[in-house]
Amino acid sequence: MANTYFSPATFRFLRSLEKNNNREWFHAHKDQYETHVREPFLALIGDLQAPLNKISKHYRADTRKNGGSLFRIFRDTRFSNNKLPYKSWQGARFFHERRHEIPAPSFYVQIQPGDCFAGGGMWHPEPEALKHIRGFLADNPEAWKKATRSKAFRDHFEFWGESLSRPPRGFDPAHELIDDIKRKDFACGEGFDEKFACSAELLPWLVDTYKRVAPMIDYLCAAQELEF
């Protein structure tokens, strides 16, 4: 029997947290966070371990409460003008085993009222990693087109993020992939609604989503000289 993970209570908690984003309220309702958000998300992460390993043996679905695939609910406010202490969403990324050595793309899923989505890629890659991707695109256009212009990709994913207004220095403005070379982010995904998030369809859909985005993840790994 297929598993369900999230429930309407998950989204009620996240909506309430957005309205009551302070430490006193969160501490008073922390048991609801554990029951309706963190524990079901960790269960989902655990159930993704085996199918993710079939997609790539180099990627991990890590169920640790701290330092694993699940993002912290606490916001890092040190360098932000937004001093609200908590995120109004919960997300998880499934990362490459060498992520601490080399910048690597990830698979991703986010649960948020009105904005649930899953996909993968590299969001705001560091300058050196971005340089590698752009150079790899310039030299290997056919593999990128195969990864991102198939019907399976185009029917499901849209790219997110920013792009340069002009081609980066050193790249041919007439290159067939110049619009991709101008990207600052190489991340894509597909949205789903709250009802779907609470259904037994979520896990198999996530597996299919990661299979569809895997060729792009593979390409980005190659750009960083990582195995996939």
N, C-alpha and C positions, 0 to 999 in steps of 0.2 A: 504494500500500500504506500502510495506516495506521501511524502511528508509536507506539512505546512510549517512555517516558521513564524511569520509575523501575523498580527491580528489588528483589528480596528483599535485595540488598546495601545498598540505601538504608535500609531499616528496620533491618537489622542494625547499621549504623553509628549510627543515631540511638539505638537501644537501648543500644549500648555507650557512647555519649557520655553518656547519662543516668546510667549506672553509674560512669563515669570522668570526671566533670565537673570537669576541672582543665586548666590550660594545658599542662602537660607532656604529658599524654596526647593532647590535641588536636594539638599541634605534631608529635608523633610519628606521628599518623594523618591529618594534613592532606591528604595525597594522596588518601586514601579519601574524605574529605569532598568534594574537588573532583570526583573521578571519579563518585561515586555519588549525590551530593546537589546540589551547586551547578551543575555543568555540565548535567545533565539538566533541572534546573529552568529554567535560562536558555534551553535549547532549547525547552521548553514555552512559556515566555513569548514567545519569538520567533514560534512558530507560532500564538500567540493574537492577534498584532498585526492580521492581516487580518480575521479574523472579528469581533474586537472593534470595529474601525473600521466594520464594517457595522451593528453595534448602535448605536454612537454615535461620530460623528467627533470628539467632544470628549474621548474617553477614550484613554488611552495604555497600551500594554504595552511597558515600557521594559527593554531587555535589558542595560543597563549593570550591571557587577558591583557598583558602589558608587553609591548615589543613584538607582537605578532601581526597578523594581517589586519586586525580590527584597529581602526583609528581611534585615538582618544576622543572622548566627548568634550574634553577641556580645550578651550582655544588658547593659542599662544598670543598673548596680548602685549608682549614686551615691545614690539616694534610696530604696533598697529594703533591707529586712532580709535578703532572700535574696541572698547574695553569690556564688552560683554563677556562673561567668563565661560559660556558654554556654546557649543554648536547646536543648531536646531535640526541637525541631520546626523545620521550615522553611516559611515562608509567603511569599506574594506578593500585592500589592494592585495593582489596575489603576485608576489615578487620573485625576481630571479635570485638564484642561490648566491650569485656573486655581486649582489647589489651594493654591498659595502666597499667593494673594490673598484667597480666600474659602473657609471650611470647606465641604468637599464630600464626598458619599458616594463609596464605592469598591466595586468588585468585588473578591472575595477568594478565595484558595484556600490551604489549609494541609495539609501532609503531616506526620503524626505517628503513631507506633505506637499503634494503638488509637483514634485520634481524628482521622481525615482528614475534611475538610469543605470545602464551597465555598458561596458566597453573596454577600451584599453589604449595604451600608447605611452607617450612621454609628454608630460605637462610642464611647461617652462624649463626645458632642458638647459643645463649650464652651457656657457659659451663654447667650451671645447667640445662637448657632446653635440651641440647644435652644428658646429663646424663639420664634425664627422658625418652627420646625417646629410647635410647639404652636399658635401663632396661625394658621398655615396650615391645620392640621387642623380647627381650630374653624370656619374660614371656608369650607373646601373639602372637606366630608366625602364627597361622592359620588365624587370622583376617587380618594380614598384607598381607599374600599371597592372600587372597580373594580380598583385596582392590587393589593390584598392579600387580597381575598375571592373571587377567581375560583377555579375548580376547579383550574386549573393551578398556582396559588400554594399553595392549601391542601393539595393532594396531595403537595407536595414540601418545603415550607418550614415551619420553626418559628421564632418570634422568640426571640432571646436577650437577656439583660441584665436590668437591674433596673427597677423601677417605684416610684413614690411610693405610699405607703399611702393618701394622701388626694389629692383633686384639687388641682393647683397654684392658687395665689391668682389670682383674677380669672377663673377658668373655671367655667362652669356645671356643677355636679355631675350634672345630668340630661342633659348633652350626649350624643348617640348614640355619639360616639367617645371618651367620657371615659376608658375603659380604655387607649386608645392615647395620649391626651393625657397620661396619668400616666407614660408610659414615660420612662426616663432614657436608654435606648438604642434605636436604630432599625436593628437589624441582624438578619438572618435567614439561614438556610442549610440545607443538607442534607448529611448524612454519607455516607461511602463507605468500604469496607474496603480493606485493603492489597492484596488480590488484584486488585481493580478498579483501584487506583492504578497497578499494574504492567501493566495491560492496554492494548491499543490503543483501548479504548472511552473512555479518560479524556478525550482532547481533544474529541471530538464531544459527550460528556456535559457538559463544562464550558461549551462554547458554548451548548448548550441550556439549561443552568442560568442562564447570564447573560442569555439571552433572556427566560427566565421571570421573573427578578428585575428586569429592566430597567424595567418600569412603576413599581415602587417607587423605583428609583434616579432615574427621571425626576421623580417627585413630590417627592422630597427635594431634587433640584436646583432645582425651581421654588420650593420654600420658601426657598432661599437666593438666588433670583433668578439662577440659573445656567442656561445653555443645556444641553440634552441632545442 
